[in-house]
Amino acid sequence: MNDSQRNDPPAAATRRGLRSSRKPRYLQVADELRDELKRGDHPVGGMLPTEAQLCERFGISRYTAREALRTMEEMGLIARRRGSGTKVRSAEPQVRYNQYVRSIDDLLQYTQATRFQLRHSDRLMADATLAGWLDVRAGTECVLLHGIRYQRRMLKPFCITDVYRRASMQGLPPGFSRVEDAMRALIEGELFARVGLVEQSLSAVALDREQADQLEVEAGTPALRTLRRYFDPKNRILLVAVTLHPGDVFSYITRYERSDVMRGV
């Protein structure tokens, strides 16, 4: 049995420094090490304990230790080099989400690179604003999916997402009895194949208390609001998504290139 297949000892959860939690073991270890960085137990520029030392301390396998370190590396907290150990880069997460948008493919890559956690769904009648977004009459019954997005493998939410659509199955994946379920399936797996056009607008807003609590930041934090309207190849609206990102953890980088300019001239 190789290292990645070995189960951690049952007693590991009681070892020094390891929290009791329903989280996966590697996330528990990552949480504990993050707290130690904040306390200054491992100063910036110094070295973190080795994988072997972490295994002994927490009673975990090498696979679990590597996953914990990989999670911390993705947060910008540490840097790892084979043969050189693990160096502390920062006491606070330094991760930024940069999106290079050159095409619809690039834009939709965002959906596939993240995890959408649905919090609740609702039925509502479109007011003038929502009717304009969906190109329907005011008073049309619509469906709302409200959720939080997480970067895969990251612990902290970075985006609130509200997805709207008129309450009709037209254009949605077949085989579902509820519009809400079909919408979620579209978001999580089939959106890329069904989209022909995306309209996007960006604006700056301040997060209210409820939004800030969901994103684990202070109320009034500046945020980037993105409004996207997704159309199918026949120019029919599939859905509208409104997202909110804290302004210090997300940026858009759009590149424009003239197609009529000869390179090298």
C-alpha positions in Angstrom: 0.0 0.0 0.0 1.5 3.3 -1.0 1.6 6.5 1.1 -1.3 8.2 -0.7 -3.6 5.2 0.1 -2.7 4.9 3.8 -5.3 6.0 6.3 -4.1 8.3 9.0 -4.1 6.9 12.5 -7.5 7.3 14.4 -5.6 8.9 17.3 -4.3 11.7 15.1 -7.2 14.0 15.8 -6.1 14.1 19.5 -2.4 14.9 18.8 -1.0 18.3 19.9 -2.1 21.2 17.7 -4.6 19.4 15.6 -8.2 20.6 15.8 -11.2 18.4 16.1 -13.3 19.2 13.0 -15.4 17.8 10.2 -13.0 19.3 7.7 -10.6 17.0 5.8 -7.5 16.2 7.8 -5.2 18.2 5.5 -7.4 21.3 5.9 -7.3 21.0 9.7 -3.5 20.9 9.5 -3.4 23.9 7.1 -5.7 25.8 9.5 -3.4 25.2 12.5 -0.3 26.1 10.6 -2.0 29.4 9.3 -2.7 30.3 12.9 0.9 29.7 13.9 2.0 32.0 11.1 -0.3 34.7 12.3 1.1 34.3 15.9 4.6 34.6 14.5 5.6 31.1 15.5 7.2 30.7 12.1 8.6 34.1 11.0 8.5 35.3 7.4 11.8 34.3 5.7 12.2 31.3 8.0 11.6 27.7 7.4 8.5 25.6 8.1 8.8 22.1 9.6 9.5 19.4 7.1 6.9 17.0 5.9 8.4 14.3 8.1 8.2 16.6 11.1 4.6 17.4 10.4 3.8 13.7 10.0 5.2 13.0 13.4 3.6 16.0 15.1 0.1 15.5 13.8 0.1 11.7 13.3 -0.7 12.0 9.6 0.6 10.5 6.4 3.0 12.2 4.0 0.2 12.5 1.5 -1.9 14.5 4.0 1.1 16.7 4.9 1.8 17.4 1.2 -1.9 18.4 0.7 -1.8 20.8 3.7 1.4 22.4 2.4 0.0 22.6 -1.2 -3.1 24.4 0.2 -0.9 27.0 2.0 1.3 27.5 -1.0 -1.8 28.3 -3.1 -2.6 31.0 -0.5 0.8 32.6 -1.0 1.8 31.8 2.5 4.8 29.5 1.7 7.1 28.6 -1.1 8.4 25.0 -1.5 11.4 23.8 -3.4 12.5 20.2 -3.7 15.6 19.7 -1.6 15.4 23.1 0.0 12.5 22.8 2.3 9.5 25.1 2.8 10.0 28.8 3.3 7.5 31.2 4.9 6.6 34.0 2.5 3.8 35.7 4.3 1.8 35.6 7.6 -1.4 36.5 5.7 -2.9 35.0 2.5 -1.6 36.9 -0.5 -3.8 35.1 -3.2 -5.2 37.3 -5.9 -7.5 36.0 -8.7 -6.4 37.4 -12.0 -8.5 36.7 -15.1 -7.1 37.3 -18.6 -10.2 37.7 -20.8 -9.5 37.5 -24.5 -12.5 35.4 -25.6 -15.7 33.8 -24.4 -13.6 30.7 -23.7 -11.5 32.6 -21.3 -14.5 34.2 -19.7 -16.2 30.9 -19.0 -13.0 29.3 -17.7 -13.8 31.2 -14.5 -16.9 29.0 -14.0 -14.9 25.8 -14.5 -12.0 26.9 -12.2 -14.2 27.5 -9.2 -16.8 25.7 -7.0 -20.3 27.1 -6.7 -22.1 26.3 -3.4 -25.8 27.0 -3.6 -27.2 28.7 -0.4 -30.8 29.0 -1.4 -33.2 29.5 -4.4 -36.3 31.7 -4.7 -39.2 32.6 -7.0 -39.8 36.3 -7.6 -41.6 38.7 -9.9 -39.3 40.7 -12.1 -39.1 44.4 -11.2 -38.1 47.0 -13.8 -34.3 46.4 -13.3 -34.5 42.6 -13.5 -36.9 42.7 -16.4 -34.4 44.8 -18.3 -31.6 42.3 -17.6 -33.6 39.4 -18.7 -35.4 41.1 -21.5 -38.9 40.2 -20.2 -41.9 42.2 -19.0 -42.0 43.5 -15.5 -44.0 41.1 -13.3 -42.7 38.0 -15.1 -42.0 35.1 -12.8 -38.3 34.5 -12.4 -36.0 32.1 -10.5 -33.1 33.2 -8.3 -30.2 31.0 -7.2 -28.0 32.6 -4.5 -24.7 31.1 -3.7 -21.0 31.5 -2.8 -18.1 30.7 -5.0 -14.8 29.2 -3.8 -11.6 28.7 -5.7 -11.0 25.0 -5.8 -8.9 23.9 -2.8 -9.2 27.3 -1.1 -10.8 27.7 2.3 -12.1 31.3 2.0 -15.2 32.4 0.0 -14.3 35.0 -2.6 -17.4 35.7 -4.5 -21.2 36.1 -4.0 -23.2 34.9 -7.0 -26.9 35.6 -7.8 -28.1 33.9 -10.9 -31.5 34.9 -12.4 -33.6 33.4 -15.1 -37.3 33.6 -16.1 -39.2 30.5 -14.8 -39.2 28.5 -18.0 -37.4 25.3 -19.0 -36.7 26.6 -22.5 -33.0 26.4 -23.3 -32.2 24.5 -20.1 -30.7 21.0 -19.9 -33.5 18.3 -20.2 -34.3 15.7 -17.6 -35.1 18.0 -14.7 -38.5 18.6 -13.1 -37.5 21.9 -11.5 -36.1 25.0 -13.2 -33.8 25.5 -10.2 -32.2 22.1 -10.7 -31.8 22.6 -14.4 -30.2 26.0 -13.8 -27.7 24.6 -11.4 -26.8 21.8 -13.8 -26.2 24.5 -16.5 -24.0 26.5 -14.2 -21.9 23.6 -13.0 -21.4 21.7 -16.2 -23.1 22.7 -19.5 -22.8 26.5 -19.7 -19.6 26.4 -21.8 -21.3 24.4 -24.5 -24.5 26.4 -24.7 -23.2 30.0 -24.7 -22.8 32.0 -27.9 -22.4 35.5 -26.5 -21.6 37.1 -23.2 -22.3 40.7 -22.3 -20.5 42.0 -19.2 -20.5 45.2 -17.2 -18.4 46.1 -14.2 -19.1 48.6 -11.4 -17.7 49.5 -8.0 -20.0 49.1 -4.9 -19.6 48.8 -1.1 -20.6 45.6 0.6 -23.5 45.8 3.0 -23.5 43.9 6.3 -25.1 40.7 5.0 -22.8 40.6 1.9 -19.8 41.3 4.1 -20.7 38.5 6.5 -21.0 36.0 3.7 -17.5 37.0 2.3 -16.0 37.2 5.8 -14.9 40.8 5.5 -15.9 44.1 7.0 -19.1 45.9 6.1 -18.4 48.7 3.7 -15.5 46.9 2.0 -15.1 48.1 -1.6 -16.2 45.4 -4.0 -16.3 44.7 -7.8 -19.8 44.0 -9.1 -19.9 42.0 -12.3 -23.2 41.7 -14.3 -23.1 39.1 -17.0 -25.8 38.2 -19.5 -25.3 34.8 -21.2 -26.9 34.2 -24.6 -27.2 31.1 -26.6 -26.1 31.0 -30.3 -29.6 32.1 -31.3 -29.2 35.2 -29.2 -31.7 34.1 -26.5 -30.9 34.8 -22.9 -29.9 31.8 -21.0 -29.4 33.5 -17.6 -28.1 36.6 -15.9 -25.4 36.4 -13.2 -24.5 39.1 -10.8 -21.3 38.6 -8.8 -19.6 40.5 -5.9 -15.9 40.2 -5.2 -14.0 42.1 -2.5 -12.0 44.6 -4.4 -8.6 43.5 -3.0 -8.7 39.9 -4.1 -9.9 40.0 -7.7 -8.9 41.8 -10.8 -9.7 41.6 -14.5 -7.0 42.0 -17.1 -8.3 42.3 -20.7 -6.0 42.3 -23.7 -6.8 43.9 -27.0 -4.9 43.2 -30.1 -5.4 44.7 -33.6 -5.8 41.9 -36.2 -4.8 44.2 -39.1 -1.3 45.0 -37.9 1.5 43.1 -39.4 3.9 41.7 -36.7 7.5 42.8 -36.9 6.8 46.0 -38.9 
